[in-house]
Amino acid sequence: MSRKLLMLDEPFGALDQFTREELWSIMQELWTIHRPTVLLVTHDLKEAAFLANRICVMAARPGRIIDDSVVPFARPRTVSMTYEPDFVALTHKLRESSSTPSRPKTTSVTAVAGASQ
């Protein structure tokens, strides 16, 4: 992989959860070896928190960033980490950022995860 920028739009969306989590680990390993900048668009906050260094949550119509969070977890990350309280707290915070009195929970939210460290 000699690319410096990798752009992915819902690459794991059509997969079952077990396959998705296996590919998260493979993606993390590839990133660790090659260190490209990765722009990952996903609706899966757990996926974003597992793969990213930074997560931007976007609101729909008008599209705009409503939350920008640094992911504080060391690498390599494991699927078991996704059940730890700090990880769950991050995904909960991201979900809550998408629902305020002016933005009901039905608002479409996209997490954009970039990894370039």
C-alpha positions as CSV (number, residue, x, y, z in Angstrom):
1,M,0.0,0.0,0.0
2,S,1.9,3.0,-1.2
3,R,-1.0,5.5,-1.0
4,K,-0.8,8.4,1.4
5,L,-4.6,8.9,1.5
6,L,-7.3,6.2,1.8
7,M,-10.9,7.3,1.5
8,L,-13.5,4.8,2.6
9,D,-17.3,5.2,2.5
10,E,-19.2,2.6,4.7
11,P,-16.7,-0.1,3.7
12,F,-18.0,-2.6,6.3
13,G,-21.7,-1.7,6.3
14,A,-23.0,-4.8,4.5
15,L,-21.1,-7.3,6.6
16,D,-22.2,-9.3,9.7
17,Q,-20.8,-8.1,13.0
18,F,-18.1,-10.8,13.4
19,T,-16.7,-10.3,9.9
20,R,-16.8,-6.5,10.4
21,E,-14.8,-6.7,13.7
22,E,-12.3,-9.0,12.1
23,L,-11.8,-6.5,9.3
24,W,-11.5,-3.7,11.8
25,S,-8.5,-5.5,13.3
26,I,-7.0,-6.1,9.8
27,M,-7.5,-2.4,8.9
28,Q,-5.8,-1.3,12.1
29,E,-2.9,-3.6,11.4
30,L,-2.5,-2.2,7.9
31,W,-2.7,1.4,9.2
32,T,0.0,0.6,11.8
33,I,2.4,-0.7,9.1
34,H,1.7,1.8,6.3
35,R,0.4,4.9,8.2
36,P,-1.7,6.4,5.5
37,T,-4.2,9.2,6.2
38,V,-7.6,7.5,6.3
39,L,-10.9,9.2,5.9
40,L,-13.6,6.8,7.0
41,V,-17.3,7.7,6.6
42,T,-19.5,5.4,8.7
43,H,-22.7,5.5,10.7
44,D,-21.2,3.1,13.2
45,L,-19.9,5.0,16.2
46,K,-18.2,1.9,17.6
47,E,-16.4,1.4,14.3
48,A,-15.3,5.0,14.2
49,A,-14.0,4.9,17.8
50,F,-12.1,1.6,17.1
51,L,-10.4,2.8,14.0
52,A,-9.9,6.5,14.4
53,N,-7.7,9.0,16.1
54,R,-10.3,11.7,15.6
55,I,-14.1,11.6,15.0
56,C,-16.2,14.3,13.6
57,V,-20.0,13.8,13.9
58,M,-22.0,15.4,11.1
59,A,-25.6,16.5,11.1
60,A,-27.7,16.2,8.0
61,R,-29.4,19.2,6.3
62,P,-27.5,21.3,6.5
63,G,-24.5,19.1,6.6
64,R,-22.2,20.5,9.3
65,I,-19.8,19.2,12.0
66,I,-21.6,19.1,15.4
67,D,-18.9,17.3,17.4
68,D,-15.2,16.9,17.0
69,S,-13.6,14.4,19.4
70,V,-10.1,13.0,19.8
71,V,-10.0,9.2,20.4
72,P,-7.8,8.7,23.5
73,F,-7.3,4.9,23.4
74,A,-3.9,3.4,22.8
75,R,-3.2,1.1,19.9
76,P,-3.4,-1.7,19.2
77,R,-7.1,-1.7,20.0
78,T,-9.1,-4.9,20.7
79,V,-12.7,-5.7,20.2
80,S,-12.9,-6.4,24.0
81,M,-11.9,-2.8,24.6
82,T,-15.2,-1.7,22.9
83,Y,-17.0,-3.0,26.0
84,E,-14.9,-1.0,28.5
85,P,-16.6,1.9,30.3
86,D,-14.4,4.6,28.7
87,F,-15.0,3.3,25.2
88,V,-18.8,3.1,25.8
89,A,-18.7,6.6,27.3
90,L,-17.1,8.0,24.2
91,T,-19.7,6.3,21.8
92,H,-22.5,7.5,24.1
93,K,-21.1,11.1,24.1
94,L,-21.0,11.0,20.3
95,R,-24.6,9.7,20.1
96,E,-25.8,12.3,22.5
97,S,-24.1,15.1,20.5
98,S,-26.4,14.2,17.6
99,S,-29.6,14.7,19.6
100,T,-30.5,18.1,21.2
101,P,-33.9,19.7,21.5
102,S,-33.3,21.3,18.1
103,R,-32.1,18.0,16.6
104,P,-34.3,15.1,17.5
105,K,-32.7,11.6,17.7
106,T,-34.1,10.8,14.3
107,T,-31.5,13.2,12.7
108,S,-29.1,11.4,10.4
109,V,-25.6,11.3,11.8
110,T,-22.4,10.3,10.1
111,A,-19.1,9.8,11.9
112,V,-16.1,10.7,9.9
113,A,-12.9,9.1,11.3
114,G,-9.5,10.2,10.2
115,A,-6.2,8.5,11.2
116,S,-3.0,10.2,10.3
117,Q,-0.8,10.0,13.3
